[in-house]
Amino acid sequence: WLLQVALIGFVFPRVSWQAHLGGFLFGLMCGYALKRGRDTFWALAPFLAIGAVGAALAATHSSLHPG
């Protein structure tokens, strides 16, 4: 899977590898929470959602994209 994302990044240079990496890491965290059980997932879900929104807002902040 990682090789596929890397190849897409080279073929289509406007595809953000950082976004794919972030999605992969977020998916790992959600998968881990689900593997621990439904109760654990629902206990962690608000923190995962807040973290995802915070990361998205930070990534789109204008100071990161001058010009």
mmCIF file as Biopython writes it, N, C-alpha, C and O atoms, coordinates in Angstrom:
data_model
#
loop_
_atom_site.group_PDB
_atom_site.id
_atom_site.type_symbol
_atom_site.label_atom_id
_atom_site.label_alt_id
_atom_site.label_comp_id
_atom_site.label_asym_id
_atom_site.label_entity_id
_atom_site.label_seq_id
_atom_site.pdbx_PDB_ins_code
_atom_site.Cartn_x
_atom_site.Cartn_y
_atom_site.Cartn_z
_atom_site.occupancy
_atom_site.B_iso_or_equiv
_atom_site.auth_seq_id
_atom_site.auth_asym_id
_atom_site.pdbx_PDB_model_num
ATOM 1   N N  . TRP A ? 1  ? 0.828   -1.189 0.000   1.0 0.0 1  A 1 
ATOM 2   C CA . TRP A ? 1  ? 0.000   0.000  0.000   1.0 0.0 1  A 1 
ATOM 3   C C  . TRP A ? 1  ? 0.870   1.249  0.000   1.0 0.0 1  A 1 
ATOM 4   O O  . TRP A ? 1  ? 0.603   2.186  -0.753  1.0 0.0 1  A 1 
ATOM 5   N N  . LEU A ? 2  ? 1.897   1.277  0.825   1.0 0.0 2  A 1 
ATOM 6   C CA . LEU A ? 2  ? 2.772   2.449  0.884   1.0 0.0 2  A 1 
ATOM 7   C C  . LEU A ? 2  ? 3.481   2.675  -0.445  1.0 0.0 2  A 1 
ATOM 8   O O  . LEU A ? 2  ? 3.686   3.817  -0.858  1.0 0.0 2  A 1 
ATOM 9   N N  . LEU A ? 3  ? 3.853   1.595  -1.108  1.0 0.0 3  A 1 
ATOM 10  C CA . LEU A ? 3  ? 4.488   1.726  -2.417  1.0 0.0 3  A 1 
ATOM 11  C C  . LEU A ? 3  ? 3.518   2.347  -3.424  1.0 0.0 3  A 1 
ATOM 12  O O  . LEU A ? 3  ? 3.913   3.186  -4.234  1.0 0.0 3  A 1 
ATOM 13  N N  . GLN A ? 4  ? 2.267   1.939  -3.373  1.0 0.0 4  A 1 
ATOM 14  C CA . GLN A ? 4  ? 1.256   2.500  -4.271  1.0 0.0 4  A 1 
ATOM 15  C C  . GLN A ? 4  ? 1.107   4.001  -4.051  1.0 0.0 4  A 1 
ATOM 16  O O  . GLN A ? 4  ? 1.052   4.760  -5.020  1.0 0.0 4  A 1 
ATOM 17  N N  . VAL A ? 5  ? 1.040   4.441  -2.804  1.0 0.0 5  A 1 
ATOM 18  C CA . VAL A ? 5  ? 0.902   5.866  -2.508  1.0 0.0 5  A 1 
ATOM 19  C C  . VAL A ? 5  ? 2.144   6.619  -2.973  1.0 0.0 5  A 1 
ATOM 20  O O  . VAL A ? 5  ? 2.033   7.722  -3.509  1.0 0.0 5  A 1 
ATOM 21  N N  . ALA A ? 6  ? 3.323   6.037  -2.774  1.0 0.0 6  A 1 
ATOM 22  C CA . ALA A ? 6  ? 4.557   6.682  -3.226  1.0 0.0 6  A 1 
ATOM 23  C C  . ALA A ? 6  ? 4.566   6.831  -4.745  1.0 0.0 6  A 1 
ATOM 24  O O  . ALA A ? 6  ? 4.958   7.878  -5.261  1.0 0.0 6  A 1 
ATOM 25  N N  . LEU A ? 7  ? 4.145   5.807  -5.456  1.0 0.0 7  A 1 
ATOM 26  C CA . LEU A ? 7  ? 4.109   5.883  -6.916  1.0 0.0 7  A 1 
ATOM 27  C C  . LEU A ? 7  ? 3.108   6.929  -7.395  1.0 0.0 7  A 1 
ATOM 28  O O  . LEU A ? 7  ? 3.388   7.668  -8.340  1.0 0.0 7  A 1 
ATOM 29  N N  . ILE A ? 8  ? 1.957   6.998  -6.758  1.0 0.0 8  A 1 
ATOM 30  C CA . ILE A ? 8  ? 0.969   8.014  -7.124  1.0 0.0 8  A 1 
ATOM 31  C C  . ILE A ? 8  ? 1.552   9.402  -6.900  1.0 0.0 8  A 1 
ATOM 32  O O  . ILE A ? 8  ? 1.315   10.311 -7.695  1.0 0.0 8  A 1 
ATOM 33  N N  . GLY A ? 9  ? 2.308   9.567  -5.832  1.0 0.0 9  A 1 
ATOM 34  C CA . GLY A ? 9  ? 2.934   10.855 -5.551  1.0 0.0 9  A 1 
ATOM 35  C C  . GLY A ? 9  ? 3.927   11.276 -6.617  1.0 0.0 9  A 1 
ATOM 36  O O  . GLY A ? 9  ? 4.066   12.464 -6.908  1.0 0.0 9  A 1 
ATOM 37  N N  . PHE A ? 10 ? 4.621   10.302 -7.205  1.0 0.0 10 A 1 
ATOM 38  C CA . PHE A ? 10 ? 5.577   10.630 -8.265  1.0 0.0 10 A 1 
ATOM 39  C C  . PHE A ? 10 ? 4.880   10.871 -9.602  1.0 0.0 10 A 1 
ATOM 40  O O  . PHE A ? 10 ? 5.292   11.739 -10.373 1.0 0.0 10 A 1 
ATOM 41  N N  . VAL A ? 11 ? 3.831   10.108 -9.875  1.0 0.0 11 A 1 
ATOM 42  C CA . VAL A ? 11 ? 3.124   10.240 -11.150 1.0 0.0 11 A 1 
ATOM 43  C C  . VAL A ? 11 ? 2.274   11.509 -11.163 1.0 0.0 11 A 1 
ATOM 44  O O  . VAL A ? 11 ? 2.212   12.207 -12.175 1.0 0.0 11 A 1 
ATOM 45  N N  . PHE A ? 12 ? 1.624   11.802 -10.048 1.0 0.0 12 A 1 
ATOM 46  C CA . PHE A ? 12 ? 0.768   12.977 -9.928  1.0 0.0 12 A 1 
ATOM 47  C C  . PHE A ? 12 ? 1.363   13.893 -8.861  1.0 0.0 12 A 1 
ATOM 48  O O  . PHE A ? 12 ? 1.030   13.757 -7.684  1.0 0.0 12 A 1 
ATOM 49  N N  . PRO A ? 13 ? 2.230   14.816 -9.245  1.0 0.0 13 A 1 
ATOM 50  C CA . PRO A ? 13 ? 2.955   15.604 -8.253  1.0 0.0 13 A 1 
ATOM 51  C C  . PRO A ? 13 ? 2.073   16.510 -7.392  1.0 0.0 13 A 1 
ATOM 52  O O  . PRO A ? 13 ? 2.535   16.984 -6.354  1.0 0.0 13 A 1 
ATOM 53  N N  . ARG A ? 14 ? 0.841   16.765 -7.776  1.0 0.0 14 A 1 
ATOM 54  C CA . ARG A ? 14 ? -0.020  17.624 -6.961  1.0 0.0 14 A 1 
ATOM 55  C C  . ARG A ? 14 ? -0.775  16.853 -5.883  1.0 0.0 14 A 1 
ATOM 56  O O  . ARG A ? 14 ? -1.510  17.446 -5.094  1.0 0.0 14 A 1 
ATOM 57  N N  . VAL A ? 15 ? -0.597  15.539 -5.848  1.0 0.0 15 A 1 
ATOM 58  C CA . VAL A ? 15 ? -1.210  14.727 -4.796  1.0 0.0 15 A 1 
ATOM 59  C C  . VAL A ? 15 ? -0.322  14.831 -3.567  1.0 0.0 15 A 1 
ATOM 60  O O  . VAL A ? 15 ? 0.885   14.604 -3.644  1.0 0.0 15 A 1 
ATOM 61  N N  . SER A ? 16 ? -0.916  15.172 -2.445  1.0 0.0 16 A 1 
ATOM 62  C CA . SER A ? 16 ? -0.160  15.421 -1.223  1.0 0.0 16 A 1 
ATOM 63  C C  . SER A ? 16 ? 0.186   14.119 -0.506  1.0 0.0 16 A 1 
ATOM 64  O O  . SER A ? 16 ? -0.703  13.415 -0.026  1.0 0.0 16 A 1 
ATOM 65  N N  . TRP A ? 17 ? 1.466   13.802 -0.436  1.0 0.0 17 A 1 
ATOM 66  C CA . TRP A ? 17 ? 1.879   12.614 0.301   1.0 0.0 17 A 1 
ATOM 67  C C  . TRP A ? 17 ? 1.698   12.835 1.801   1.0 0.0 17 A 1 
ATOM 68  O O  . TRP A ? 17 ? 1.504   11.879 2.552   1.0 0.0 17 A 1 
ATOM 69  N N  . GLN A ? 18 ? 1.761   14.108 2.242   1.0 0.0 18 A 1 
ATOM 70  C CA . GLN A ? 18 ? 1.569   14.393 3.656   1.0 0.0 18 A 1 
ATOM 71  C C  . GLN A ? 18 ? 0.144   14.052 4.093   1.0 0.0 18 A 1 
ATOM 72  O O  . GLN A ? 18 ? -0.075  13.530 5.186   1.0 0.0 18 A 1 
ATOM 73  N N  . ALA A ? 19 ? -0.815  14.355 3.225   1.0 0.0 19 A 1 
ATOM 74  C CA . ALA A ? 19 ? -2.206  14.035 3.545   1.0 0.0 19 A 1 
ATOM 75  C C  . ALA A ? 19 ? -2.416  12.524 3.604   1.0 0.0 19 A 1 
ATOM 76  O O  . ALA A ? 19 ? -3.135  12.026 4.470   1.0 0.0 19 A 1 
ATOM 77  N N  . HIS A ? 20 ? -1.794  11.808 2.691   1.0 0.0 20 A 1 
ATOM 78  C CA . HIS A ? 20 ? -1.912  10.358 2.714   1.0 0.0 20 A 1 
ATOM 79  C C  . HIS A ? 20 ? -1.263  9.781  3.977   1.0 0.0 20 A 1 
ATOM 80  O O  . HIS A ? 20 ? -1.800  8.855  4.587   1.0 0.0 20 A 1 
ATOM 81  N N  . LEU A ? 21 ? -0.130  10.320 4.358   1.0 0.0 21 A 1 
ATOM 82  C CA . LEU A ? 21 ? 0.537   9.864  5.574   1.0 0.0 21 A 1 
ATOM 83  C C  . LEU A ? 21 ? -0.331  10.152 6.798   1.0 0.0 21 A 1 
ATOM 84  O O  . LEU A ? 21 ? -0.457  9.307  7.684   1.0 0.0 21 A 1 
ATOM 85  N N  . GLY A ? 22 ? -0.921  11.330 6.847   1.0 0.0 22 A 1 
ATOM 86  C CA . GLY A ? 22 ? -1.805  11.673 7.953   1.0 0.0 22 A 1 
ATOM 87  C C  . GLY A ? 22 ? -3.012  10.753 8.025   1.0 0.0 22 A 1 
ATOM 88  O O  . GLY A ? 22 ? -3.411  10.323 9.108   1.0 0.0 22 A 1 
ATOM 89  N N  . GLY A ? 23 ? -3.591  10.453 6.873   1.0 0.0 23 A 1 
ATOM 90  C CA . GLY A ? 23 ? -4.720  9.526  6.837   1.0 0.0 23 A 1 
ATOM 91  C C  . GLY A ? 23 ? -4.333  8.128  7.287   1.0 0.0 23 A 1 
ATOM 92  O O  . GLY A ? 23 ? -5.097  7.448  7.971   1.0 0.0 23 A 1 
ATOM 93  N N  . PHE A ? 24 ? -3.149  7.712  6.898   1.0 0.0 24 A 1 
ATOM 94  C CA . PHE A ? 24 ? -2.651  6.401  7.316   1.0 0.0 24 A 1 
ATOM 95  C C  . PHE A ? 24 ? -2.476  6.343  8.832   1.0 0.0 24 A 1 
ATOM 96  O O  . PHE A ? 24 ? -2.895  5.379  9.473   1.0 0.0 24 A 1 
ATOM 97  N N  . LEU A ? 25 ? -1.858  7.376  9.400   1.0 0.0 25 A 1 
ATOM 98  C CA . LEU A ? 25 ? -1.633  7.398  10.843  1.0 0.0 25 A 1 
ATOM 99  C C  . LEU A ? 25 ? -2.950  7.494  11.614  1.0 0.0 25 A 1 
ATOM 100 O O  . LEU A ? 25 ? -3.123  6.825  12.633  1.0 0.0 25 A 1 
ATOM 101 N N  . PHE A ? 26 ? -3.870  8.318  11.135  1.0 0.0 26 A 1 
ATOM 102 C CA . PHE A ? 26 ? -5.176  8.424  11.772  1.0 0.0 26 A 1 
ATOM 103 C C  . PHE A ? 26 ? -5.917  7.089  11.680  1.0 0.0 26 A 1 
ATOM 104 O O  . PHE A ? 26 ? -6.572  6.673  12.635  1.0 0.0 26 A 1 
ATOM 105 N N  . GLY A ? 27 ? -5.815  6.430  10.549  1.0 0.0 27 A 1 
ATOM 106 C CA . GLY A ? 27 ? -6.434  5.110  10.393  1.0 0.0 27 A 1 
ATOM 107 C C  . GLY A ? 27 ? -5.840  4.082  11.337  1.0 0.0 27 A 1 
ATOM 108 O O  . GLY A ? 27 ? -6.559  3.233  11.864  1.0 0.0 27 A 1 
ATOM 109 N N  . LEU A ? 28 ? -4.530  4.151  11.556  1.0 0.0 28 A 1 
ATOM 110 C CA . LEU A ? 28 ? -3.909  3.247  12.522  1.0 0.0 28 A 1 
ATOM 111 C C  . LEU A ? 28 ? -4.465  3.471  13.924  1.0 0.0 28 A 1 
ATOM 112 O O  . LEU A ? 28 ? -4.758  2.515  14.642  1.0 0.0 28 A 1 
ATOM 113 N N  . MET A ? 29 ? -4.606  4.732  14.306  1.0 0.0 29 A 1 
ATOM 114 C CA . MET A ? 29 ? -5.137  5.035  15.634  1.0 0.0 29 A 1 
ATOM 115 C C  . MET A ? 29 ? -6.579  4.552  15.777  1.0 0.0 29 A 1 
ATOM 116 O O  . MET A ? 29 ? -6.943  3.975  16.802  1.0 0.0 29 A 1 
ATOM 117 N N  . CYS A ? 30 ? -7.392  4.785  14.759  1.0 0.0 30 A 1 
ATOM 118 C CA . CYS A ? 30 ? -8.789  4.329  14.809  1.0 0.0 30 A 1 
ATOM 119 C C  . CYS A ? 30 ? -8.851  2.800  14.824  1.0 0.0 30 A 1 
ATOM 120 O O  . CYS A ? 30 ? -9.642  2.215  15.564  1.0 0.0 30 A 1 
ATOM 121 N N  . GLY A ? 31 ? -8.025  2.165  14.016  1.0 0.0 31 A 1 
ATOM 122 C CA . GLY A ? 31 ? -7.990  0.705  13.993  1.0 0.0 31 A 1 
ATOM 123 C C  . GLY A ? 31 ? -7.561  0.122  15.323  1.0 0.0 31 A 1 
ATOM 124 O O  . GLY A ? 31 ? -8.115  -0.880 15.775  1.0 0.0 31 A 1 
ATOM 125 N N  . TYR A ? 32 ? -6.581  0.741  15.948  1.0 0.0 32 A 1 
ATOM 126 C CA . TYR A ? 32 ? -6.137  0.281  17.265  1.0 0.0 32 A 1 
ATOM 127 C C  . TYR A ? 32 ? -7.267  0.415  18.287  1.0 0.0 32 A 1 
ATOM 128 O O  . TYR A ? 32 ? -7.504  -0.498 19.077  1.0 0.0 32 A 1 
ATOM 129 N N  . ALA A ? 33 ? -7.954  1.543  18.268  1.0 0.0 33 A 1 
ATOM 130 C CA . ALA A ? 33 ? -9.064  1.753  19.202  1.0 0.0 33 A 1 
ATOM 131 C C  . ALA A ? 33 ? -10.176 0.740  18.948  1.0 0.0 33 A 1 
ATOM 132 O O  . ALA A ? 33 ? -10.766 0.229  19.900  1.0 0.0 33 A 1 
ATOM 133 N N  . LEU A ? 34 ? -10.470 0.442  17.697  1.0 0.0 34 A 1 
ATOM 134 C CA . LEU A ? 34 ? -11.503 -0.542 17.386  1.0 0.0 34 A 1 
ATOM 135 C C  . LEU A ? 34 ? -11.086 -1.938 17.818  1.0 0.0 34 A 1 
ATOM 136 O O  . LEU A ? 34 ? -11.911 -2.721 18.291  1.0 0.0 34 A 1 
ATOM 137 N N  . LYS A ? 35 ? -9.811  -2.248 17.657  1.0 0.0 35 A 1 
ATOM 138 C CA . LYS A ? 35 ? -9.318  -3.568 18.045  1.0 0.0 35 A 1 
ATOM 139 C C  . LYS A ? 35 ? -9.420  -3.774 19.556  1.0 0.0 35 A 1 
ATOM 140 O O  . LYS A ? 35 ? -9.621  -4.897 20.019  1.0 0.0 35 A 1 
ATOM 141 N N  . ARG A ? 36 ? -9.284  -2.707 20.313  1.0 0.0 36 A 1 
ATOM 142 C CA . ARG A ? 36 ? -9.375  -2.802 21.773  1.0 0.0 36 A 1 
ATOM 143 C C  . ARG A ? 36 ? -10.806 -3.027 22.243  1.0 0.0 36 A 1 
ATOM 144 O O  . ARG A ? 36 ? -11.025 -3.415 23.391  1.0 0.0 36 A 1 
ATOM 145 N N  . GLY A ? 37 ? -11.773 -2.791 21.380  1.0 0.0 37 A 1 
ATOM 146 C CA . GLY A ? 37 ? -13.165 -3.041 21.735  1.0 0.0 37 A 1 
ATOM 147 C C  . GLY A ? 37 ? -14.033 -1.826 21.474  1.0 0.0 37 A 1 
ATOM 148 O O  . GLY A ? 37 ? -13.554 -0.697 21.371  1.0 0.0 37 A 1 
ATOM 149 N N  . ARG A ? 38 ? -15.312 -2.092 21.372  1.0 0.0 38 A 1 
ATOM 150 C CA . ARG A ? 38 ? -16.278 -1.042 21.054  1.0 0.0 38 A 1 
ATOM 151 C C  . ARG A ? 38 ? -16.290 0.051  22.119  1.0 0.0 38 A 1 
ATOM 152 O O  . ARG A ? 38 ? -16.336 1.238  21.795  1.0 0.0 38 A 1 
ATOM 153 N N  . ASP A ? 39 ? -16.249 -0.348 23.383  1.0 0.0 39 A 1 
ATOM 154 C CA . ASP A ? 39 ? -16.287 0.647  24.465  1.0 0.0 39 A 1 
ATOM 155 C C  . ASP A ? 39 ? -15.060 1.550  24.429  1.0 0.0 39 A 1 
ATOM 156 O O  . ASP A ? 39 ? -15.167 2.759  24.638  1.0 0.0 39 A 1 
ATOM 157 N N  . THR A ? 40 ? -13.894 0.962  24.164  1.0 0.0 40 A 1 
ATOM 158 C CA . THR A ? 40 ? -12.668 1.759  24.078  1.0 0.0 40 A 1 
ATOM 159 C C  . THR A ? 40 ? -12.741 2.725  22.906  1.0 0.0 40 A 1 
ATOM 160 O O  . THR A ? 40 ? -12.356 3.888  23.022  1.0 0.0 40 A 1 
ATOM 161 N N  . PHE A ? 41 ? -13.241 2.232  21.775  1.0 0.0 41 A 1 
ATOM 162 C CA . PHE A ? 41 ? -13.346 3.105  20.609  1.0 0.0 41 A 1 
ATOM 163 C C  . PHE A ? 41 ? -14.240 4.307  20.904  1.0 0.0 41 A 1 
ATOM 164 O O  . PHE A ? 41 ? -13.878 5.444  20.601  1.0 0.0 41 A 1 
ATOM 165 N N  . TRP A ? 42 ? -15.412 4.052  21.499  1.0 0.0 42 A 1 
ATOM 166 C CA . TRP A ? 42 ? -16.337 5.157  21.759  1.0 0.0 42 A 1 
ATOM 167 C C  . TRP A ? 42 ? -15.808 6.092  22.837  1.0 0.0 42 A 1 
ATOM 168 O O  . TRP A ? 42 ? -16.166 7.269  22.865  1.0 0.0 42 A 1 
ATOM 169 N N  . ALA A ? 43 ? -14.961 5.580  23.722  1.0 0.0 43 A 1 
ATOM 170 C CA . ALA A ? 43 ? -14.346 6.453  24.721  1.0 0.0 43 A 1 
ATOM 171 C C  . ALA A ? 43 ? -13.287 7.353  24.085  1.0 0.0 43 A 1 
ATOM 172 O O  . ALA A ? 43 ? -13.104 8.496  24.504  1.0 0.0 43 A 1 
ATOM 173 N N  . LEU A ? 44 ? -12.588 6.830  23.068  1.0 0.0 44 A 1 
ATOM 174 C CA . LEU A ? 44 ? -11.527 7.595  22.407  1.0 0.0 44 A 1 
ATOM 175 C C  . LEU A ? 44 ? -12.017 8.407  21.214  1.0 0.0 44 A 1 
ATOM 176 O O  . LEU A ? 44 ? -11.315 9.310  20.759  1.0 0.0 44 A 1 
ATOM 177 N N  . ALA A ? 45 ? -13.201 8.108  20.702  1.0 0.0 45 A 1 
ATOM 178 C CA . ALA A ? 45 ? -13.707 8.764  19.493  1.0 0.0 45 A 1 
ATOM 179 C C  . ALA A ? 45 ? -13.707 10.288 19.572  1.0 0.0 45 A 1 
ATOM 180 O O  . ALA A ? 45 ? -13.298 10.930 18.605  1.0 0.0 45 A 1 
ATOM 181 N N  . PRO A ? 46 ? -14.143 10.900 20.673  1.0 0.0 46 A 1 
ATOM 182 C CA . PRO A ? 46 ? -14.106 12.377 20.709  1.0 0.0 46 A 1 
ATOM 183 C C  . PRO A ? 46 ? -12.690 12.934 20.595  1.0 0.0 46 A 1 
ATOM 184 O O  . PRO A ? 46 ? -12.474 13.959 19.948  1.0 0.0 46 A 1 
ATOM 185 N N  . PHE A ? 47 ? -11.730 12.265 21.218  1.0 0.0 47 A 1 
ATOM 186 C CA . PHE A ? 47 ? -10.348 12.731 21.155  1.0 0.0 47 A 1 
ATOM 187 C C  . PHE A ? 47 ? -9.775  12.549 19.756  1.0 0.0 47 A 1 
ATOM 188 O O  . PHE A ? 47 ? -9.038  13.403 19.265  1.0 0.0 47 A 1 
ATOM 189 N N  . LEU A ? 48 ? -10.117 11.429 19.112  1.0 0.0 48 A 1 
ATOM 190 C CA . LEU A ? 48 ? -9.667  11.211 17.739  1.0 0.0 48 A 1 
ATOM 191 C C  . LEU A ? 48 ? -10.266 12.255 16.797  1.0 0.0 48 A 1 
ATOM 192 O O  . LEU A ? 48 ? -9.575  12.771 15.918  1.0 0.0 48 A 1 
ATOM 193 N N  . ALA A ? 49 ? -11.544 12.564 16.978  1.0 0.0 49 A 1 
ATOM 194 C CA . ALA A ? 49 ? -12.197 13.557 16.119  1.0 0.0 49 A 1 
ATOM 195 C C  . ALA A ? 49 ? -11.611 14.948 16.333  1.0 0.0 49 A 1 
ATOM 196 O O  . ALA A ? 49 ? -11.345 15.666 15.369  1.0 0.0 49 A 1 
ATOM 197 N N  . ILE A ? 50 ? -11.410 15.328 17.583  1.0 0.0 50 A 1 
ATOM 198 C CA . ILE A ? 50 ? -10.821 16.639 17.866  1.0 0.0 50 A 1 
ATOM 199 C C  . ILE A ? 50 ? -9.398  16.718 17.319  1.0 0.0 50 A 1 
ATOM 200 O O  . ILE A ? 50 ? -8.989  17.745 16.778  1.0 0.0 50 A 1 
ATOM 201 N N  . GLY A ? 51 ? -8.656  15.636 17.463  1.0 0.0 51 A 1 
ATOM 202 C CA . GLY A ? 51 ? -7.294  15.613 16.913  1.0 0.0 51 A 1 
ATOM 203 C C  . GLY A ? 51 ? -7.279  15.734 15.400  1.0 0.0 51 A 1 
ATOM 204 O O  . GLY A ? 51 ? -6.426  16.420 14.837  1.0 0.0 51 A 1 
ATOM 205 N N  . ALA A ? 52 ? -8.220  15.069 14.737  1.0 0.0 52 A 1 
ATOM 206 C CA . ALA A ? 52 ? -8.288  15.135 13.274  1.0 0.0 52 A 1 
ATOM 207 C C  . ALA A ? 52 ? -8.653  16.537 12.809  1.0 0.0 52 A 1 
ATOM 208 O O  . ALA A ? 52 ? -8.061  17.050 11.860  1.0 0.0 52 A 1 
ATOM 209 N N  . VAL A ? 53 ? -9.622  17.158 13.469  1.0 0.0 53 A 1 
ATOM 210 C CA . VAL A ? 53 ? -10.009 18.521 13.098  1.0 0.0 53 A 1 
ATOM 211 C C  . VAL A ? 53 ? -8.862  19.490 13.372  1.0 0.0 53 A 1 
ATOM 212 O O  . VAL A ? 53 ? -8.581  20.366 12.554  1.0 0.0 53 A 1 
ATOM 213 N N  . GLY A ? 54 ? -8.205  19.339 14.504  1.0 0.0 54 A 1 
ATOM 214 C CA . GLY A ? 54 ? -7.066  20.200 14.826  1.0 0.0 54 A 1 
ATOM 215 C C  . GLY A ? 54 ? -5.940  20.062 13.814  1.0 0.0 54 A 1 
ATOM 216 O O  . GLY A ? 54 ? -5.341  21.058 13.408  1.0 0.0 54 A 1 
ATOM 217 N N  . ALA A ? 55 ? -5.649  18.832 13.405  1.0 0.0 55 A 1 
ATOM 218 C CA . ALA A ? 55 ? -4.590  18.614 12.417  1.0 0.0 55 A 1 
ATOM 219 C C  . ALA A ? 55 ? -4.973  19.228 11.069  1.0 0.0 55 A 1 
ATOM 220 O O  . ALA A ? 55 ? -4.131  19.821 10.395  1.0 0.0 55 A 1 
ATOM 221 N N  . ALA A ? 56 ? -6.238  19.087 10.679  1.0 0.0 56 A 1 
ATOM 222 C CA . ALA A ? 56 ? -6.691  19.670 9.411   1.0 0.0 56 A 1 
ATOM 223 C C  . ALA A ? 56 ? -6.612  21.189 9.451   1.0 0.0 56 A 1 
ATOM 224 O O  . ALA A ? 56 ? -6.178  21.812 8.482   1.0 0.0 56 A 1 
ATOM 225 N N  . LEU A ? 57 ? -7.026  21.789 10.556  1.0 0.0 57 A 1 
ATOM 226 C CA . LEU A ? 57 ? -6.953  23.253 10.665  1.0 0.0 57 A 1 
ATOM 227 C C  . LEU A ? 57 ? -5.500  23.737 10.672  1.0 0.0 57 A 1 
ATOM 228 O O  . LEU A ? 57 ? -5.175  24.749 10.052  1.0 0.0 57 A 1 
ATOM 229 N N  . ALA A ? 58 ? -4.648  23.019 11.365  1.0 0.0 58 A 1 
ATOM 230 C CA . ALA A ? 58 ? -3.236  23.401 11.395  1.0 0.0 58 A 1 
ATOM 231 C C  . ALA A ? 58 ? -2.608  23.273 10.011  1.0 0.0 58 A 1 
ATOM 232 O O  . ALA A ? 58 ? -1.807  24.118 9.613   1.0 0.0 58 A 1 
ATOM 233 N N  . ALA A ? 59 ? -2.966  22.225 9.280   1.0 0.0 59 A 1 
ATOM 234 C CA . ALA A ? 59 ? -2.384  22.006 7.957   1.0 0.0 59 A 1 
ATOM 235 C C  . ALA A ? 59 ? -2.832  23.055 6.947   1.0 0.0 59 A 1 
ATOM 236 O O  . ALA A ? 59 ? -2.122  23.327 5.979   1.0 0.0 59 A 1 
ATOM 237 N N  . THR A ? 60 ? -3.997  23.640 7.163   1.0 0.0 60 A 1 
ATOM 238 C CA . THR A ? 60 ? -4.500  24.631 6.203   1.0 0.0 60 A 1 
ATOM 239 C C  . THR A ? 60 ? -4.245  26.058 6.652   1.0 0.0 60 A 1 
ATOM 240 O O  . THR A ? 60 ? -4.704  26.999 6.005   1.0 0.0 60 A 1 
ATOM 241 N N  . HIS A ? 61 ? -3.521  26.234 7.747   1.0 0.0 61 A 1 
ATOM 242 C CA . HIS A ? 61 ? -3.253  27.577 8.255   1.0 0.0 61 A 1 
ATOM 243 C C  . HIS A ? 61 ? -2.439  28.371 7.224   1.0 0.0 61 A 1 
ATOM 244 O O  . HIS A ? 61 ? -1.526  27.830 6.599   1.0 0.0 61 A 1 
ATOM 245 N N  . SER A ? 62 ? -2.766  29.623 7.055   1.0 0.0 62 A 1 
ATOM 246 C CA . SER A ? 62 ? -2.140  30.435 6.008   1.0 0.0 62 A 1 
ATOM 247 C C  . SER A ? 62 ? -0.642  30.641 6.228   1.0 0.0 62 A 1 
ATOM 248 O O  . SER A ? 62 ? 0.074   30.902 5.262   1.0 0.0 62 A 1 
ATOM 249 N N  . SER A ? 63 ? -0.146  30.536 7.444   1.0 0.0 63 A 1 
ATOM 250 C CA . SER A ? 63 ? 1.295   30.708 7.670   1.0 0.0 63 A 1 
ATOM 251 C C  . SER A ? 63 ? 2.108   29.573 7.077   1.0 0.0 63 A 1 
ATOM 252 O O  . SER A ? 63 ? 3.310   29.724 6.858   1.0 0.0 63 A 1 
ATOM 253 N N  . LEU A ? 64 ? 1.472   28.436 6.812   1.0 0.0 64 A 1 
ATOM 254 C CA . LEU A ? 64 ? 2.172   27.313 6.196   1.0 0.0 64 A 1 
ATOM 255 C C  . LEU A ? 64 ? 2.220   27.427 4.674   1.0 0.0 64 A 1 
ATOM 256 O O  . LEU A ? 64 ? 2.990   26.729 4.014   1.0 0.0 64 A 1 
ATOM 257 N N  . HIS A ? 65 ? 1.407   28.295 4.137   1.0 0.0 65 A 1 
ATOM 258 C CA . HIS A ? 65 ? 1.297   28.416 2.679   1.0 0.0 65 A 1 
ATOM 259 C C  . HIS A ? 65 ? 1.477   29.868 2.264   1.0 0.0 65 A 1 
ATOM 260 O O  . HIS A ? 65 ? 0.507   30.516 1.873   1.0 0.0 65 A 1 
ATOM 261 N N  . PRO A ? 66 ? 2.702   30.395 2.341   1.0 0.0 66 A 1 
ATOM 262 C CA . PRO A ? 66 ? 2.899   31.792 1.971   1.0 0.0 66 A 1 
ATOM 263 C C  . PRO A ? 66 ? 2.688   32.015 0.477   1.0 0.0 66 A 1 
ATOM 264 O O  . PRO A ? 66 ? 2.934   31.139 -0.351  1.0 0.0 66 A 1 
ATOM 265 N N  . GLY A ? 67 ? 2.239   33.182 0.179   1.0 0.0 67 A 1 
ATOM 266 C CA . GLY A ? 67 ? 2.119   33.542 -1.228  1.0 0.0 67 A 1 
ATOM 267 C C  . GLY A ? 67 ? 0.805   33.418 -1.758  1.0 0.0 67 A 1 
ATOM 268 O O  . GLY A ? 67 ? 0.586   33.696 -2.937  1.0 0.0 67 A 1 
#
